[in-house]
Amino acid sequence: MLNWESILATRSSRMKASEIRELLKLLDRPDIISFAGGIPDPELFPDREFAQAYADIFGGPAVSAALQYSVSEGYRPLRAWLAKELAAIGIPATVDNIFITSGSQQGLDYLGKLFLSPKDTALVTWPTYLGALQAFNAYEPTYDQLNPAGNRTPEAYVQAATEAGGRVKFAYLSADFANPTGETVDRAGRERVLDLAEELGIAVIEDAAYQSLRYDGEAIPPILALEIARKGDINTARTIYCGSFSKTLAPGLRVGWICAAEPVIRKLVLMKQAADLHSSTINQMAIATVAERGFQAQVANVHKAYRYRRDAMLAALEKYMPAGVTWTRPEGGMFIWVTLPKGTDGAELLAKSIQTAKVAFVPGRAFFADGSGENTLRLSFSCANDKMIEEGIRRLGDLIRGEVAQAA
Ligand SMILES: Cc1ncc(COP(=O)(O)O)c(C=O)c1O
C-alpha cells in the first residue's frame, strides 16, 4: 500500500485536526448546554425570503444564467449592491474593487496564498480567529504578535521576521467584535495599525465578518475607510477588507467578498480561475435578491435576538462567576471572552465541565498562534436561550468556584 506520508507536501504537516475541534464534535448531546459553537442561530435565517428568491429565479428569465458558468469576479448586481453598502460605511468602491468569494474563509485562504511564502511572517492578534490560522498555516508562515495598542517598533518586527527567514507580509485582524474575544479596536488602534503597516510596507487584512452586528455604541469606521480618508483613493489602499453574508443572512450559501485596490482584485480573480472558477452563481443571485428586498430588516432581527442573549449572558456572568474571573463586554458579535485566575487551565476545565457541569465552551488556547492563553475561554451566546444561559452559566460558575478554591 502507498505510504501517503512519504509523498505529502511539507505544507500538509501543519494541517492537523485540532484536539479541541475533535472534542467539540462530541458536544452535540442533548444533555449538554453548549456555548461552544460560534455559529448563527438557524431560527433567524430568512428562509421564506430565500424560498421566494429561488422560486423567482427559477420561474424567470435569469434561470439559464443562474445555472450556467459565470465570471470569476462574481455576480455583477451583487457587487453593485455591495458597492452601495460599502459607500455608506465610508468605503467608496466600484464593482471593480469587489470580488465575490465562497465565504470569507475562502478569501483568507486566497490572501495567504497570494502573500505568504514559507517562513514569511504574518502579524496576528493574540488571540485571533482560529480559521485564519488554519487558512494561513498551509502557506507555512511564522506568526508574530500584532498589538493595536502599539507595543513594538517596526524595527523589532523586521528583525524578528528576518531571523525567522522571511519578511513581514501582512497584518491580519478583526477590528469589530472579534472572534474569539468580542472586542473592538478603537479608532486610535486602527490608525496605529495603518501607521505600522505603512512603516513596514505591508498589507492589512481587515476581517469584517461581524462588522454589521453592532448592538450598541458608536460605529467606528472600518480600517479601509480610515485609509481611504488618508489617501483619497481605494486603489492606493493597502487594506484588504473581507466581508461575509454568513452572520447576517445565512452561512450555508457560502457567499462572502473582498473589497480592495484593483491590482489585488485582479490577482485574486486569477487565483479563483485556477481554484474553482467562480462562486455558485445561483447562490450569489439569491443573496443579491434577498439583500435588495430586505437586508436592513433582516439585520435588525438578528440584532434584536443577539443583543438580548448577550445581555442575558453578561447578567448571568455577573451573578454567578466567582471573584478573580473577568470577561469582555462586547458591543456586538457573538462572543464573550472569559479570563480565569492564573493557573486554571481552560482545556482541563472543559473536560471536567463535560463530565460534571455538562456545559461546553471553547478553551482559549486554540486561538493563540503561540499556544498561550491557557486560562481563557470563549463563550458564544448566539444559539442559546434565556434558560440555557442562566442554567449554563450558573453551573459553570459553580465549577470554576470549586477549581479556584482547590488551587488556592
Ligand atoms: C472572524 C471570522 N472570519 C471569517 C469567518 C468565515 O466565515 P464565512 O466563510 O462563513 O464567511 C468566520 C466564521 O466563523 C469568522 O469568525
The ligand as an ORCA input file, in Angstrom:
! r2SCAN-3c Opt
* xyz 0 1
  C     -13.634     36.142     12.207
  C     -14.182     35.245     11.151
  N     -13.773     35.397      9.897
  C     -14.228     34.626      8.902
  C     -15.121     33.606      9.150
  C     -15.550     32.750      7.995
  O     -16.860     32.969      7.680
  P     -17.504     32.633      6.263
  O     -16.505     31.845      5.479
  O     -18.722     31.865      6.566
  O     -17.770     33.962      5.621
  C     -15.585     33.393     10.441
  C     -16.525     32.290     10.725
  O     -16.843     31.954     11.816
  C     -15.094     34.237     11.476
  O     -15.476     34.067     12.743
*
